[in-house]
Every structure is written in structure tokens, then in C-alpha cells.
Amino acid sequence: MDQFQGNNLSLLNLPINELPLSESFILRSKLMGFFTLQDILHENQRLLHERDDYSEHWYFEFVDFLKRKDLLYLLS
């Protein structure tokens, strides 16, 4: 694993409200009980859409953030 990827992995355990994500994403994450991106990744991705307060816009922002940080592989 290169240094860049290692630094990006550390983002997974930072509080969501400290990451460069929208206020809407931060609020919706909090309402669903997610406080780090690692919390979201630990959730069953197939059942995620059934949670109260879930929205596709929220999920697409999550996926886009992972993609921009070269962490999209974590969803597979």
C-alpha cells in the first residue's frame, strides 16, 4: 500500500463532520447513526437503502467521496 492510499484510509475513522462533505450528508449520516465513514462501510450495503433517512443523493455523495479518495474498492 502506498503512502497516499494509507493516508486516505485514515479518513475512514475521522468524524464525518470533519470531512469535506455537504451539511446535508453530515446531518443525514447523524440521523442514521453513522459518525464515521467506517460506520457506513460496516453496514450491510444491500440493506442500507431501507434505513430511515436514507436518500440516493446521500449515497451518491458517499460513493463519490470514496471515488475521489481512491477508496471505492472498499465497497466491493
C-alpha positions as CSV (number, residue, x, y, z in Angstrom):
1,M,0.0,0.0,0.0
2,D,1.4,3.4,-0.9
3,Q,1.6,6.3,1.4
4,F,-1.2,8.2,-0.4
5,Q,-3.6,5.3,0.0
6,G,-2.7,4.8,3.6
7,N,-3.4,8.5,4.3
8,N,-6.8,8.1,2.6
9,L,-7.6,5.1,4.7
10,S,-7.2,7.2,7.8
11,L,-10.1,9.3,6.6
12,L,-12.5,6.4,7.3
13,N,-12.2,6.8,11.1
14,L,-12.4,10.6,11.3
15,P,-15.7,12.1,12.4
16,I,-17.9,12.7,9.3
17,N,-18.5,16.3,10.4
18,E,-14.7,16.9,10.0
19,L,-14.7,15.7,6.4
20,P,-15.3,17.9,3.3
21,L,-18.8,16.7,2.8
22,S,-22.1,18.6,2.5
23,E,-24.1,19.7,5.5
24,S,-26.9,17.5,4.2
25,F,-24.7,14.5,4.1
26,I,-23.4,15.2,7.6
27,L,-26.9,15.6,9.1
28,R,-28.4,12.6,7.3
29,S,-25.5,10.4,8.5
30,K,-26.0,11.5,12.0
31,L,-29.8,10.8,11.8
32,M,-28.9,7.3,10.6
33,G,-26.4,6.8,13.4
34,F,-23.2,7.0,11.3
35,F,-20.4,9.0,12.8
36,T,-17.5,7.8,10.6
37,L,-17.3,6.5,7.1
38,Q,-16.1,3.3,8.6
39,D,-19.6,3.0,10.3
40,I,-21.2,3.2,6.8
41,L,-18.9,0.7,5.3
42,H,-19.6,-1.8,8.2
43,E,-23.3,-1.5,7.4
44,N,-24.8,-4.2,5.1
45,Q,-24.7,-2.2,1.8
46,R,-27.6,-4.1,0.4
47,L,-29.9,-3.1,3.3
48,L,-28.6,0.5,3.6
49,H,-31.4,1.9,1.4
50,E,-34.0,0.5,3.9
51,R,-32.8,2.8,6.7
52,D,-34.9,5.7,7.8
53,D,-33.5,9.0,6.5
54,Y,-31.6,7.2,3.6
55,S,-31.6,9.0,0.3
56,E,-29.9,8.2,-3.0
57,H,-28.3,11.7,-3.1
58,W,-26.7,10.9,0.3
59,Y,-25.4,7.5,-1.0
60,F,-24.1,9.0,-4.3
61,E,-22.2,11.7,-2.3
62,F,-20.7,8.8,-0.2
63,V,-19.7,6.9,-3.3
64,D,-18.3,10.0,-5.0
65,F,-16.2,10.8,-1.9
66,L,-14.7,7.3,-1.8
67,K,-14.0,7.5,-5.6
68,R,-12.2,10.9,-5.2
69,K,-10.1,9.4,-2.5
70,D,-9.3,6.2,-4.4
71,L,-11.2,4.2,-1.8
72,L,-14.1,2.9,-3.9
73,Y,-12.7,-0.6,-3.8
74,L,-13.8,-0.8,-0.2
75,L,-17.4,-1.2,-1.4
76,S,-16.7,-4.4,-3.3
